[in-house]
């Protein structure tokens, strides 16, 4: 009973935060709302005893949102928390398309006859699912992860021409601050 309540609460959180992505007025808030939605979905998957998929969903989506926030700042040169924006550009068309997609997918899920199960499920469903999803590509995923982290760190280092340590020294006590672009001293 408690698991059912938690599942429905997580479902409501996932849907509400997914809706918030299109309602809030800043890219940072939309990013956090999307991350919350995926975390709720991942936790719901954990309640369904799909441990591998639930944990992978949470880890991948949280990291994806963190990477997206870094790239927003790095390439767009903006503070995503302060810049107002809209995630929907043509609201009428977007509303029609989303309602139509919901109706078609919902009708397909309800009206299409589902196939009957052939055979028995694997004794360890999580391991079987992990093998089906990753298979021989596990080594690639293990190698790609540190490469992505190195790319993020390298992008940040390249995007930041100078930092507070360049201006204020290693102990942050240089007064007046040095400005390398203005001959060493802020004016």
Phi and psi in degrees as GROMACS dihedral restraints (atoms count N, CA, C in turn):
[ dihedral_restraints ]
;  ai    aj    ak    al  type     phi  dphi    fc
    3     4     5     6     1   -65.8    20    10
    4     5     6     7     1   -36.4    20    10
    6     7     8     9     1   -65.8    20    10
    7     8     9    10     1   -39.2    20    10
    9    10    11    12     1   -62.9    20    10
   10    11    12    13     1   -43.0    20    10
   12    13    14    15     1   -63.8    20    10
   13    14    15    16     1   -44.7    20    10
   15    16    17    18     1   -61.9    20    10
   16    17    18    19     1   -40.5    20    10
   18    19    20    21     1   -61.3    20    10
   19    20    21    22     1   -47.1    20    10
   21    22    23    24     1   -68.2    20    10
   22    23    24    25     1   -35.4    20    10
   24    25    26    27     1   -65.1    20    10
   25    26    27    28     1   -43.2    20    10
   27    28    29    30     1   -64.4    20    10
   28    29    30    31     1   -37.3    20    10
   30    31    32    33     1   -62.3    20    10
   31    32    33    34     1   -42.4    20    10
   33    34    35    36     1   -65.7    20    10
   34    35    36    37     1   -40.8    20    10
   36    37    38    39     1   -63.4    20    10
   37    38    39    40     1   -42.5    20    10
   39    40    41    42     1   -61.6    20    10
   40    41    42    43     1   -45.1    20    10
   42    43    44    45     1   -69.2    20    10
   43    44    45    46     1   -44.1    20    10
   45    46    47    48     1   -64.1    20    10
   46    47    48    49     1   -42.0    20    10
   48    49    50    51     1   -73.4    20    10
   49    50    51    52     1   -28.9    20    10
   51    52    53    54     1   -66.9    20    10
   52    53    54    55     1   -38.4    20    10
   54    55    56    57     1   -66.0    20    10
   55    56    57    58     1   -37.6    20    10
   57    58    59    60     1   -61.7    20    10
   58    59    60    61     1   -27.2    20    10
   60    61    62    63     1   -55.9    20    10
   61    62    63    64     1   -36.7    20    10
   63    64    65    66     1   -94.8    20    10
   64    65    66    67     1    -3.5    20    10
   66    67    68    69     1  -103.5    20    10
   67    68    69    70     1   -38.2    20    10
   69    70    71    72     1   -67.5    20    10
   70    71    72    73     1   161.9    20    10
   72    73    74    75     1  -110.0    20    10
   73    74    75    76     1    17.6    20    10
   75    76    77    78     1  -139.3    20    10
   76    77    78    79     1   150.3    20    10
   78    79    80    81     1   -66.1    20    10
   79    80    81    82     1   -35.1    20    10
   81    82    83    84     1   -65.5    20    10
   82    83    84    85     1   -44.7    20    10
   84    85    86    87     1   -64.6    20    10
   85    86    87    88     1   -39.1    20    10
   87    88    89    90     1   -63.4    20    10
   88    89    90    91     1   -38.6    20    10
   90    91    92    93     1   -63.8    20    10
   91    92    93    94     1   -46.5    20    10
   93    94    95    96     1   -65.6    20    10
   94    95    96    97     1   -37.6    20    10
   96    97    98    99     1   -64.3    20    10
   97    98    99   100     1   -41.7    20    10
   99   100   101   102     1   -65.9    20    10
  100   101   102   103     1   -40.8    20    10
  102   103   104   105     1   -61.6    20    10
  103   104   105   106     1   -44.0    20    10
  105   106   107   108     1   -61.3    20    10
  106   107   108   109     1   -40.6    20    10
  108   109   110   111     1   -60.9    20    10
  109   110   111   112     1   -45.4    20    10
  111   112   113   114     1   -70.7    20    10
  112   113   114   115     1   -33.6    20    10
  114   115   116   117     1   -64.5    20    10
  115   116   117   118     1   -41.5    20    10
  117   118   119   120     1   -63.0    20    10
  118   119   120   121     1   -40.4    20    10
  120   121   122   123     1   -64.3    20    10
  121   122   123   124     1   -43.4    20    10
  123   124   125   126     1   -61.8    20    10
  124   125   126   127     1   -41.5    20    10
  126   127   128   129     1   -67.0    20    10
  127   128   129   130     1   -36.4    20    10
  129   130   131   132     1   -63.6    20    10
  130   131   132   133     1   -38.7    20    10
  132   133   134   135     1   -63.9    20    10
  133   134   135   136     1   -36.8    20    10
  135   136   137   138     1   -62.6    20    10
  136   137   138   139     1   -38.8    20    10
  138   139   140   141     1   -65.4    20    10
  139   140   141   142     1   -27.3    20    10
  141   142   143   144     1   -84.9    20    10
  142   143   144   145     1    12.1    20    10
  144   145   146   147     1    65.6    20    10
  145   146   147   148     1    24.0    20    10
  147   148   149   150     1  -101.6    20    10
  148   149   150   151     1    69.2    20    10
  150   151   152   153     1   -59.7    20    10
  151   152   153   154     1   -46.4    20    10
  153   154   155   156     1   -61.6    20    10
  154   155   156   157     1   -50.9    20    10
  156   157   158   159     1   -65.8    20    10
  157   158   159   160     1   -38.8    20    10
  159   160   161   162     1   -63.7    20    10
  160   161   162   163     1   -46.8    20    10
  162   163   164   165     1   -67.5    20    10
  163   164   165   166     1   -42.2    20    10
  165   166   167   168     1   -63.5    20    10
  166   167   168   169     1   -39.8    20    10
  168   169   170   171     1   -61.4    20    10
  169   170   171   172     1   -47.2    20    10
  171   172   173   174     1   -63.3    20    10
  172   173   174   175     1   -49.4    20    10
  174   175   176   177     1   -63.7    20    10
  175   176   177   178     1   -45.8    20    10
  177   178   179   180     1   -66.3    20    10
  178   179   180   181     1   -43.4    20    10
  180   181   182   183     1   -73.3    20    10
  181   182   183   184     1   -37.3    20    10
  183   184   185   186     1   -65.4    20    10
  184   185   186   187     1   -43.6    20    10
  186   187   188   189     1   -65.7    20    10
  187   188   189   190     1   -38.2    20    10
  189   190   191   192     1   -62.7    20    10
  190   191   192   193     1   -41.8    20    10
  192   193   194   195     1   -67.6    20    10
  193   194   195   196     1   -37.0    20    10
  195   196   197   198     1   -64.9    20    10
  196   197   198   199     1   -43.1    20    10
  198   199   200   201     1   -63.2    20    10
  199   200   201   202     1   -41.1    20    10
  201   202   203   204     1   -62.8    20    10
  202   203   204   205     1   -40.8    20    10
  204   205   206   207     1   -65.0    20    10
  205   206   207   208     1   -40.8    20    10
  207   208   209   210     1   -62.3    20    10
  208   209   210   211     1   -45.5    20    10
  210   211   212   213     1   -68.9    20    10
  211   212   213   214     1   -30.4    20    10
  213   214   215   216     1   -60.4    20    10
  214   215   216   217     1   -47.4    20    10
  216   217   218   219     1   -68.8    20    10
  217   218   219   220     1   -42.3    20    10
  219   220   221   222     1   -70.5    20    10
  220   221   222   223     1   -47.9    20    10
  222   223   224   225     1   -95.4    20    10
  223   224   225   226     1   -28.4    20    10
  225   226   227   228     1   -91.5    20    10
  226   227   228   229     1   -11.3    20    10
  228   229   230   231     1    59.1    20    10
  229   230   231   232     1    43.6    20    10
  231   232   233   234     1  -136.5    20    10
  232   233   234   235     1   164.1    20    10
  234   235   236   237     1   -96.5    20    10
  235   236   237   238     1   104.8    20    10
  237   238   239   240     1   -66.1    20    10
  238   239   240   241     1   -18.4    20    10
  240   241   242   243     1   -77.5    20    10
  241   242   243   244     1   -25.1    20    10
  243   244   245   246     1  -102.3    20    10
  244   245   246   247     1   -21.0    20    10
  246   247   248   249     1   -83.6    20    10
  247   248   249   250     1   117.5    20    10
  249   250   251   252     1   -70.8    20    10
  250   251   252   253     1   143.4    20    10
  252   253   254   255     1  -161.7    20    10
  253   254   255   256     1   170.9    20    10
  255   256   257   258     1  -126.1    20    10
  256   257   258   259     1   137.6    20    10
  258   259   260   261     1   -82.7    20    10
  259   260   261   262     1    -8.6    20    10
  261   262   263   264     1  -117.4    20    10
  262   263   264   265     1   125.0    20    10
  264   265   266   267     1   -96.4    20    10
  265   266   267   268     1   -40.8    20    10
  267   268   269   270     1  -120.1    20    10
  268   269   270   271     1    91.1    20    10
  270   271   272   273     1   -62.2    20    10
  271   272   273   274     1   -39.3    20    10
  273   274   275   276     1   -67.5    20    10
  274   275   276   277     1   -47.0    20    10
  276   277   278   279     1   -64.3    20    10
  277   278   279   280     1   -42.0    20    10
  279   280   281   282     1   -61.9    20    10
  280   281   282   283     1   -41.1    20    10
  282   283   284   285     1   -65.5    20    10
  283   284   285   286     1   -45.1    20    10
  285   286   287   288     1   -62.6    20    10
  286   287   288   289     1   -46.3    20    10
  288   289   290   291     1   -64.6    20    10
  289   290   291   292     1   -42.2    20    10
  291   292   293   294     1   -68.0    20    10
  292   293   294   295     1   -40.8    20    10
  294   295   296   297     1   -65.9    20    10
  295   296   297   298     1   -42.1    20    10
  297   298   299   300     1   -62.9    20    10
  298   299   300   301     1   -43.6    20    10
  300   301   302   303     1   -63.3    20    10
  301   302   303   304     1   -40.2    20    10
  303   304   305   306     1   -63.3    20    10
  304   305   306   307     1   -45.0    20    10
  306   307   308   309     1   -64.4    20    10
  307   308   309   310     1   -45.0    20    10
  309   310   311   312     1   -64.5    20    10
  310   311   312   313     1   -46.7    20    10
  312   313   314   315     1   -67.4    20    10
  313   314   315   316     1   -40.7    20    10
  315   316   317   318     1   -64.0    20    10
  316   317   318   319     1   -43.3    20    10
  318   319   320   321     1   -63.6    20    10
  319   320   321   322     1   -39.5    20    10
  321   322   323   324     1   -63.1    20    10
  322   323   324   325     1   -40.7    20    10
  324   325   326   327     1   -68.7    20    10
  325   326   327   328     1   -32.6    20    10
  327   328   329   330     1   -90.0    20    10
  328   329   330   331     1   -38.5    20    10
  330   331   332   333     1   -93.7    20    10
  331   332   333   334     1   -24.8    20    10
  333   334   335   336     1   -76.8    20    10
  334   335   336   337     1   132.5    20    10
  336   337   338   339     1   -69.2    20    10
  337   338   339   340     1   129.9    20    10
  339   340   341   342     1   -81.8    20    10
  340   341   342   343     1   142.8    20    10
  342   343   344   345     1   -70.6    20    10
  343   344   345   346     1   153.4    20    10
  345   346   347   348     1   -83.9    20    10
  346   347   348   349     1   152.6    20    10
  348   349   350   351     1   -69.7    20    10
  349   350   351   352     1   135.5    20    10
  351   352   353   354     1  -114.6    20    10
  352   353   354   355     1   125.5    20    10
  354   355   356   357     1    84.9    20    10
  355   356   357   358     1  -178.9    20    10
  357   358   359   360     1  -106.7    20    10
  358   359   360   361     1   151.4    20    10
  360   361   362   363     1   -66.9    20    10
  361   362   363   364     1   156.1    20    10
  363   364   365   366     1   -62.9    20    10
  364   365   366   367     1   147.7    20    10
  366   367   368   369     1   -61.2    20    10
  367   368   369   370     1   -35.7    20    10
  369   370   371   372     1  -115.3    20    10
  370   371   372   373     1    90.9    20    10
  372   373   374   375     1   -62.6    20    10
  373   374   375   376     1   -38.1    20    10
  375   376   377   378     1   -64.5    20    10
  376   377   378   379     1   -45.3    20    10
  378   379   380   381     1   -64.8    20    10
  379   380   381   382     1   -40.3    20    10
  381   382   383   384     1   -64.7    20    10
  382   383   384   385     1   -40.2    20    10
  384   385   386   387     1   -66.7    20    10
  385   386   387   388     1   -43.5    20    10
  387   388   389   390     1   -59.3    20    10
  388   389   390   391     1   -42.9    20    10
  390   391   392   393     1   -66.4    20    10
  391   392   393   394     1   -38.8    20    10
  393   394   395   396     1   -67.2    20    10
  394   395   396   397     1   -37.5    20    10
  396   397   398   399     1   -76.0    20    10
  397   398   399   400     1   -44.1    20    10
  399   400   401   402     1  -100.3    20    10
  400   401   402   403     1   -45.5    20    10
  402   403   404   405     1    50.9    20    10
  403   404   405   406     1  -126.8    20    10
  405   406   407   408     1   -80.5    20    10
  406   407   408   409     1     1.3    20    10
  408   409   410   411     1   -93.4    20    10
  409   410   411   412     1     5.1    20    10
  411   412   413   414     1   -60.2    20    10
  412   413   414   415     1   -42.3    20    10
  414   415   416   417     1   -61.3    20    10
  415   416   417   418     1   -39.6    20    10
  417   418   419   420     1   -61.2    20    10
  418   419   420   421     1   -44.1    20    10
  420   421   422   423     1   -65.5    20    10
  421   422   423   424     1   -37.1    20    10
  423   424   425   426     1   -66.4    20    10
  424   425   426   427     1   -35.1    20    10
  426   427   428   429     1   -78.5    20    10
  427   428   429   430     1   -36.3    20    10
  429   430   431   432     1   -67.0    20    10
  430   431   432   433     1   -34.1    20    10
  432   433   434   435     1   -58.9    20    10
  433   434   435   436     1   -52.9    20    10
  435   436   437   438     1   -66.5    20    10
  436   437   438   439     1   -28.3    20    10
  438   439   440   441     1   -65.6    20    10
  439   440   441   442     1   -39.9    20    10
  441   442   443   444     1   -65.1    20    10
  442   443   444   445     1   -41.6    20    10
  444   445   446   447     1   -63.3    20    10
  445   446   447   448     1   -43.1    20    10
  447   448   449   450     1   -62.8    20    10
  448   449   450   451     1   -36.9    20    10
  450   451   452   453     1   -64.9    20    10
  451   452   453   454     1   -42.0    20    10
  453   454   455   456     1   -63.7    20    10
  454   455   456   457     1   -48.8    20    10
  456   457   458   459     1   -62.4    20    10
  457   458   459   460     1   -44.2    20    10
  459   460   461   462     1   -62.2    20    10
  460   461   462   463     1   -40.5    20    10
  462   463   464   465     1   -63.1    20    10
  463   464   465   466     1   -40.8    20    10
  465   466   467   468     1   -66.6    20    10
  466   467   468   469     1   -42.9    20    10
  468   469   470   471     1   -62.6    20    10
  469   470   471   472     1   -41.6    20    10
  471   472   473   474     1   -70.7    20    10
  472   473   474   475     1   -34.2    20    10
  474   475   476   477     1   -75.5    20    10
  475   476   477   478     1   -29.4    20    10
  477   478   479   480     1   -89.9    20    10
  478   479   480   481     1   100.4    20    10
  480   481   482   483     1   -64.3    20    10
  481   482   483   484     1   -35.6    20    10
  483   484   485   486     1  -152.8    20    10
  484   485   486   487     1   163.7    20    10
  486   487   488   489     1  -128.9    20    10
  487   488   489   490     1  -178.8    20    10
  489   490   491   492     1   -65.0    20    10
  490   491   492   493     1   -24.5    20    10
  492   493   494   495     1   -72.1    20    10
  493   494   495   496     1   -30.4    20    10
  495   496   497   498     1   -66.5    20    10
  496   497   498   499     1   -36.7    20    10
  498   499   500   501     1   -85.6    20    10
  499   500   501   502     1   -37.6    20    10
  501   502   503   504     1  -110.3    20    10
  502   503   504   505     1     0.8    20    10
  504   505   506   507     1    84.9    20    10
  505   506   507   508     1   172.5    20    10
  507   508   509   510     1   -62.6    20    10
  508   509   510   511     1   -32.8    20    10
  510   511   512   513     1   -99.0    20    10
  511   512   513   514     1     8.0    20    10
  513   514   515   516     1    57.5    20    10
  514   515   516   517     1    37.0    20    10
  516   517   518   519     1  -123.8    20    10
  517   518   519   520     1     8.8    20    10
  519   520   521   522     1   -75.3    20    10
  520   521   522   523     1   121.6    20    10
  522   523   524   525     1  -130.3    20    10
  523   524   525   526     1   129.1    20    10
  525   526   527   528     1   -70.9    20    10
  526   527   528   529     1   157.6    20    10
  528   529   530   531     1   -60.2    20    10
  529   530   531   532     1   144.1    20    10
  531   532   533   534     1   -81.3    20    10
  532   533   534   535     1   138.6    20    10
  534   535   536   537     1  -122.6    20    10
  535   536   537   538     1   100.9    20    10
  537   538   539   540     1   -56.6    20    10
  538   539   540   541     1   -28.1    20    10
  540   541   542   543     1   -79.2    20    10
  541   542   543   544     1   -13.5    20    10
  543   544   545   546     1  -119.4    20    10
  544   545   546   547     1    31.8    20    10
  546   547   548   549     1    82.3    20    10
  547   548   549   550     1    17.9    20    10
  549   550   551   552     1   102.5    20    10
  550   551   552   553     1   -17.0    20    10
  552   553   554   555     1  -134.4    20    10
  553   554   555   556     1   135.1    20    10
  555   556   557   558     1   -67.4    20    10
  556   557   558   559     1   143.9    20    10
